[in-house]
Amino acid sequence: MIGETFDDYLDEQGNIKITGNQTLIDIVDKHSEANQDELAYRYIDYSRERDGEHLELTWRQFGIRLRAVAARLQQVTQPGDRVAILAPQGLDYIVGMFAAVYAGNIAVPLFDPDEHGHSDRLYAVLGDCQPAAILTVGSAAASVRELFRKLPAAQRPRIIAVEAIPDTVGASWVRPELDIDSIAYLQYTSGSTRTPAGVEITHRAVGTNLLQVIDTIGITANARGVTWLPLFHDMGLLTVILPTIGGKFITIMSPSAFVRRPYRWIKELAAQEDGADIFAAAPNFAYEHAALRGLPKPGEELDLSNVIGLINGSEPVSPASMKKFNDAFAPYGLPSTAIKPCYGMAEATLFVSATKREDEARTIHVDRGELNAGRMTPVEPDAENAVAQVSCGYVALSQWAVIVDPETGKERPDGEVGEIWLHGQNMGIGYWGRPEESVATFENTLTARQSIGSHADGTAPDAKWMRTGDFGAYLDHELYITGRVKDLVIVDGRNHYPQDLEYSAQEASTALRPGFIAAFSVPANQLPEEVEVDRDDTAEALVVVAERGTGAAKLDPQPIADVVRAAIAKRHGVTVRDLLLVPAGSIPRTSSGKIARRACRAAYLEGTLRGGYQQKAFPDAAD
């Protein structure tokens, strides 16, 4: 925050308030003017050189490039038109994202068109937002054109290669007429429980959420980030917007560069000559992957003592993964407080809660039966029915999260599980082109608050709340996420969290691929013919679909199924009516890599999971 302190963004009650109708354009301009020759973004390209090629933009260069692209957009689009970014990970992607905003358009961050696995979602999103222009790069332009080949010429969007626009075009740029509550971009949801929807993120929302991250993680002028996250993902996108308001530059690499050699990420987290504090964000699997394959070579020096925060979000946080990462990198100085489990979603721009900078991640154990009945009852870790729960820390400043009875709209007391409802100026204002769904999701009112210790204190009596669809609870003022409302498995009148069932299956047999297991229920009479069942039975039956682990392709499935069934019956008191083993790559996943249980259930009922079928994309489950 150049020329300002965090306190300059607080009102008299200590809440975040962005004054003066500041948009992202104002924020970027202010930062660029104050830091003209300082580094803004660094991209490490590993596609041609093993050690990577460093490509950099200073704030002065960044301002020139985004104005040039914005001016070109103003020549071919109207204010408020959607402009999709379909480009590989890199500096041109970032320029394109900001240029769309500078043009007065609504940016839509999407994928690299040459990257496999997103085709279904991509067509759905493009059909939903109907962009007037596409920003890409020359090497991907042919693939982008192919996407629209079947459309009549008059309906095809203008396709623009970002790097082909001369800097001189920027001379014609005109500052658009925007205000703080104009829509800056559409952040499409991952589609883990339904078809993707474009969350309308305003300039106020993104500015507020950036300040919330800065406050929670403790980002100062001497802090910089490292990311390999896809820039279309909300966590990856906010990371690259962050330096426009606080901290130093961001170092970026591609997701494939990290997956192939996770040490590349770890190395960039290490102390550098500038002595900067380092922060990053990644989903849970990344920490397990880095612990397994990201260690330095023997004798190689690595200093991770300057890491102030590694946000762990986007998918359920595993205590085992955190322990593996901490054990692997503690010998290299990684602070025990580094990993920060968090909770967030596209509808909140990104960030809702996280572990405080000075705190270690907290894991408790609760009684499984009590949890399934809606109560968080702590027990000792070695108790017979103990199930681990990871705290997602404290809700961010100027963000409110209440635990609500989803049927009545009444706030529930601490220790009881309910649906999480959110309120704050960081919230999106609705879903693009979906007025009824927007009202149902974003415009809810609490019917009753707790008389003492309400988590809605500080909000207006008629405040509007966003229904997250997530189950959670407060314990000792910290927020715990227990699962998705729509994913809850109800068998014989008892609730079961699918991730708990999946973990038990994974623990039972090494023949199952870790993290690639889906548990759900179907009416018994809809089970496939291979499963013996009374065809008049309409009661819900538990199904587990699991990908085979490495080396398990030819193993007899029956002993594996017997072991898993016995483990789940013993631990959860429920029978697995069908356990289906499938090849690696079979289970549907969302664009952000989460197991898409509803899509898996649909594929199971259609019969397409049998016979070795493998997913060719990231299908999104329909409502």
N, C-alpha and C positions, 0 to 999 in steps of 0.2 A: 504494500500500500504506500505508494510513493508520495511523500509530502504529507501523509496522514498516518494516524495510528488506528488500531482497531477500535479504540474508544470513540473515534470520530464517527463511527457507524452505529453508535448506541444511542437510544433515546433516554429520557430521564428515568424510565423504569428499568433501564439496563438491557432492553431488548434491541435486536438488530433492526436498524432502519436506514434504508438508502434514501438520502435526501436529494433534492434538486433534479428529480426526474432523469437520473443517470441511466442511460442504456449501455449495452455492451460496447457500442461505438465510442461513447464518452470514456468508458473505463479503459479501453484499448488505446485510444488516442492519448490519454493522460499518461499511461505507462510508457508508451512508445516515445513521447516527447521527453520524458525524464530519463530514459535509458537508451538513447538512440543507438549507440555503438556497443551496447551490452548484448550478450547472446540471449536470444529468445527461445529458439528451438534447435535441438541437435538430433538428427536422425542417423542411426548407424545401419548402413546397408550391408548385409552379409551375403547378398546374392552373388557377388563377384569375387570377393576376397574373404578368406577364412577369418581374418582378424577384423574385418569390417571396414567400410569406407565411411568416414565422417562427413556428413552434409549439414551445413549450418545456416541459420538465418539470424541476423541481428534484428533488433526492434525496428531500426530504420528500414532495413531491407524488407522486413515483414509488412510494414505499413505501406511501402511502395507497391509490393506485389498484390496485396489484397485490394488496394484501391484500383489497380489496373484491371483485375478480374471483375471487381464490382462494377466498374464503369462499363465493361463489356456486357455484363448482365443487364445493366440499365438500358442498353441499346436494344435488347431483344426481349425483355420481360416487363411486366407491370408490377407496381408495388403490391406485395401480398402474394404474388405467385410463388408456388413451391419450386425450389431448386434442389434437386437431389445430388448428393456427392457419391459418385460411383467410381472409386479409384483405389489403387493399392495403398497400403500403409505408407505414409511418407509426408514430407513437407508440403507437397502440392495438395494433399488431402486437407491439411490444416488451413492452408491459404484459402482453399475453396470453401470450407465451412464458414470461415469468418467473412469471406467476400460476399457470400449470399446474404448474410446479415447486413453488411455495409451497403448492399444494393437496395435494401428495403424489402427483400424477399423473405420467405420463410424457408430456412435451411432444413434439409432432410438428410441426415448422415446415414449412408447405407454402405454396401460392401464393395469389395474388389470384384468386378464382374467376371474375372478369370479364376476366382476361387471357387472350388467345388463345394457343394453342400448347402447352398442358400437359394437355389432356384425357385422352389415353391414359395418361400417366404418373400422373396424379392418381387415376384409377379404380383403377389397379394398386396404388398406395400405400394408398389408403383400404381396399381389400379386404384388404391385407396386415396393416395395423395395427388395423383395426376400432375406430375411436375411439368412446368413450362420449359425447363431447361435442365440439362444434366452437365455437371462438372466432372471431368475425368482427366486422364493424361493420354498422350498420343499413343502409347503402347497398348492401351486398353480400349481405345475408341472403337475399333472394329467389333469387339465383343459387346460394347454398349449398343451400337447400331443394330446388332443382331437381335437384341432384346425387343426392339420396336419394329422389326422388319415387317411383321404382319399387319401393322396398323396402317390406315390410309395416310398418305404423305402429310395431309393437313393436320393430322392428330399426333404426329411424332414430335417429341420435344426437341428443342435446339440442343445439340451436343457440342460442348466446348472443351477443348484441351487447355487446361490451366497454364501449362508451361509455354504454350505457343503465343500467349498474349504479351505484346511488348509493354514494358514499363510505361512508355509514353502515353498509352491509352488512359492511364489514371488521371491525366490532366482534365478530362471531361467529367470526372466523378462529381456527383451532386449529393450532398448529405440528405438522406431520405427523411421524410416526416414521420418519425416514430416517437413513441413515448414509452415509459418504463413498463407499461402494461400491454404493450404490443407483443405479439408472438414472435420469439426469436427463432425457434426451431421446433420440429416435431421429433420427439424421441419415441421410436416404436418399441413397444413391449416385446419381450423375448418370446412370448407365446407358449409358456409352460402350461397354462391352463385354458387358453383360448386362442383364437386367431389374433394376430398382432394388431394393436391399435396405436394410433399416433397421439401420444400425450402432448398437449399444447403447452410448451415451456415459454414463459414470458421472460423479458429482460429482468424484471423484479425477482422472479423465482430463481434464475440462475445466479444472479448477484448475491441474493440472500444465502443460497446453498453454498456458494464459494466461501462466504464469510463464516458459515457454520463449520465447514471443514477446517478452515484456518484456525478457528478458535479451539476446536476439539483436538486436533493433532498437534497444535502448538507450532504452526508454520510461521517462521520469522523471515526477515529479509535475507537471512543467510541459509535458507533451506531450499533444496531443489529436489525434483522428482525424477523417477525412472519408471517407464511403462513399456510393456509389450502388448497391452490389451488392445483389442480391435477398436479403432476410433469410432465405429458406429455404435459401440456398446456404451451405455450411460456412464459406467465407471471409467472407461478409457477416455471418453469425450470430456468429462469434467476435469480429469487430470490434465489434459492439454489446454483447457480454458483457464485453469488455476493461475498460471504465471502472469496473466493479464491484470491480476489484482494483488497478488502476494507471492513472495519468494523469488527464487532465481529461475534459471531456465529448466526446461524439461528435456531429458534424454529419452528418445523413442527408438524402439526396434519393432520388428514384425512378430506376430504370434508364432510363426513357424520358426523364426530364429531362436526364440526361447525354447520351444518344444524340442527342437533338434539338439540344442546345446544350452541347457538351463544355466550353466556357469556364466554365460554371457550376461544374464540379468544379475546374477550374484556379484559378478565383478564390478558392474556399474553401481551396485549398492555400496561398494567399499569406499573407504576414505580416499579423497582426492587431494590434490595440492591446494585447492581453494578452501579446504577445511569446512565445507558446507555440511549441514545436517541433511540427511537423506530420508525421503519418504517414498512409498510406493503402494500400489493396490493390486490385488490379484485374487482370483477365486481359490477355494480350498485346495483343489487338485494341484495347483501350482506349487504349493509348499511341500506337498508329498513328493512331487516330481523333482523338485530342486534338491530335496534331502537325499533322494536316491541317486540322482545323476548329475548334480550340480556342484559337487565338492571340488576344491582345487586339487591339482596334482601334488603328490608328496613333495614337500620342500618349498612349495609356492606360497608366497606371503599374501595374506588377506586380512584386512582390518575392517570389521563391521561395527566397530564401537560407536560410529557416528549415526547409525540408523535410529531415527526417532519414532518411526511408525510404519508398520506394514499392515495396511488394511486388508482384512480377510473377509470377503463378502461375495455376493452374487450366487452362492450356493450354500447349503448347510455346512457349518463349521465343525470339523471333526477334531475332538481332543487328541486322538492318536496322530493325526497329521501335524498338528501344532507341536506335539512332543517330539516327533521325528525331526522336524525342522529345527527346533531349539537345540536338541541334542547334537544334530549334525553341525550347527554353526556357532554354538556357544564357545567352542575352542578357538574361534576366530574373532571373539570379542562381541558377538551379537548380544545386545542387552536382553535380559529376560522379559523386559517390558515391550519389546519391539512389535510382536504380533498383536494386532488390534481387531478382534472379531467385531463386525459391525452389522447393522441392518439398514437396508435401503431399498429403493425401487424407483423405476422411471417416473411414476406419478409424483414423487417427491423431488423431482429433478435428478436426485441420486440418493443423497445421504440423509439418514434419520438418526442413527445412534451409533456409538462406538465406545470402546474402553478408553478411559482417560489416559493422557500421555504418560503419567507417572505410575500407572497401574499395570500389573500383569493380567493377562487374560484369566478369567475366572471360570472354572468348571465345577458344577455341583452335581450331586446325584439325588434323584427323587424316586419315589415309589411308583412303579409302572402302573399298577392298578389305580392308584389315586390320580395319576396324571391322565389316564384314559377316562376317568370320571370327572376331569376338569379341575383338579386341585394339584398344586405344586407342594408336595410334602417331602422335605429333605430327609435323606437317609444316609447311612454310612456307605461308602463306595462298595464294600463287600457284602452288602445286604442282598438277600436272595433275589428281590425284584428291583434292584437298583438300575436306573437308566440315566446316563450322563446327559446333562444339559449345559450348553455353553452360553454364558452371558454375552449379550450384545451391548453391554455397557449402559451408558447414560444417554438419554435423549438430548439432542443438540439444543443449544440456546435458541430460543424463539421458535422452537418446534414443539408441538404438543402431541402426545400419543396416549390414548386412553384404551383400556381394555373393556369391551362392551359385550353384553348379551346380544348376539346378532338378531335374535327374534324380537326383543323388546326395545332395544336401543338404550338400555340402562347401563351405566358404568358399573363394572364389577370391582370388588375390593382387591387389594394386593394379595397374591397367592392363589387367586382363582384364574382359570384359563378362559379367555374369550377372544372375540375378534378384535384386532388392532385397528383403531380409527385414528386418522392423522389430521392435524390442522397446522397451518403456518404459511408465511408468505413465500416459502420455497416450494409450495405445492403447485403442480400443473393446474390449469383452469378447466380442463376437459379433454375429451377424445375428439380428434379431428373428424368432422362429418358424422358424429354419433351423438346427437343431442339427448336422446332418451337415456342411453347408457351413461352419458356424462352426468346427467342429473342424478341417476340412481347411484353412481359411484362417488361423486364429488360433493353432493349437496345434501348430506344427512345431518340431522339434528339430534343431539342427545336428549332423551326423554327424562333422564334423572342422573344426577351426579352424586358421588360419595360426599356425605356431609362433612367429613374430616379427611384431609389428605387427598382430595381429588386431583387427578393428573390433568384435569381441564382448568384448574385455577389459572386465572390470567387471561382467559378467553371470554368473549361476550356470551351471554345466555343463548343467543340465537346463532352462534358461530356455526359455520358449515364444516362438516367433517367428511373426510374421504375414507371409504371402506376399503381396506387393503385385501381382504380375502385371506389374511394370515391369522392363525391362532397364536396367542402369546400370553404372557403373564408378567407381572412385576413381582420381584422378590428382593427385599432390601434395596429398593429404589432402582434396581437394575432390570433391564428388559430382556426377557427370554422369548425366543421364537420356537413354538412347538410344532408348527406344520401349517399346511394349506387347508383352508376350510373345505374346498372341493375335493381334496385328495384323501380326506379321512375315510378309513375303511371301517364300515359298520357291519359286523357279523354277529348273529345271535343276540342282537340288541346291545352289543358292547362296542365301544370305540377303540380303534387301534390306529396309531400313526404309522403311515407306510414306511417312513425312513427307519423306524424302530424295527419293523418286521424285516426290512431289507438288510439291516445291519446284523440281525440274528442269523439270517440266511448266509450272509457273507462269512460270519464267524464260524459257521458250522462246517464249511467245506472249502478247501483251497482250490477245488475244481471250478469255482465260480470266479468270474472276472471282477475284482474289487471295483465298486462304484458303478457297475453296469447291471443293476438288478432293479426290477420294478414290481411292486406289490400293489394290488388293487382288487376290487370285488366285482363280481358279475352275478346276475341271477343264475341260480343253479341250472335251470332249464335252458340256458344259453351256452352252457359249457359245450365244447366240441364233442363229436361222436366218439372220439377216442376215450373220453372220460365217462365211466359208468355212473349214471345218475337217474333219479326218478324225473322223468320229463314233465311231471306236473308240479315239481318243486320250484317255487319262485323265490325262495329265500336267498339272500346274498351268500355267495361262496367265495372264499379267498383263493386268488390265483397269484403265483409268483413266476415271473419270467426272468431268466438269468442268462447272461452271455457266458459261454465257456471261457475259462481262463487259459493262459498259455500252457500248452502241452496236454490239454484236457479234451481235445477235439474227438479222440477215438475212444474215450472211456465209456463204459456201460452207464447209461443215465440212471438206471434203477437204484443202485446203491447210493448215488449222489442224492437222488430225490428222497430216499428213505432217511438219510442222515439229516437233511434240511427239514423234512417234515417233523422228525422227532424233536429237533431243537426248537422249532417254533411252537409245537404243541406243548413242550415242557415249559418254555419261558412265557408264552402268551396265552396258553389255554385255548388255542384255536387250531382247526385243521386246515392244512393246505390241500384244497380239492384238486388243484392241478399245478404241477411244477414243470414248466417248459424250459428246457435248455436249448439255447440258440447260438449260432456262431457269432463271433465278435463283429460288431457293426450292425446288429439286427435291431436293437432297441432304439426307438425314435428319441431324438434329443432336440432341444430348442436351439435357437441361433447362438445362445450364450453357453451351450454345452450341458444344460441341465437335463436330467431324465424327464421326458414328457410323458407322464404316467397316463394321462387321458388319451393321448395319441397312441400309446402302447396298448391301452385297453381296447381302443377302436380297432387297431390292427389285429389284436388277438381274436376279437369277435368276428372279424372278417376272414380270419384264417390265414392271413398273409405272413404271420410270423413263423408258420410251420414250413418245412421243406427247404430250409436254408436260405430263405429270402433275406437280403441285406438292404438296409435303407440307402437310397441314393441321394438323399437330401436331409434337411432338418424339418420334417413336417410339423406343422403347428396344429394342435388339437382344436377342433371346432367346438363352439359352445353347445 
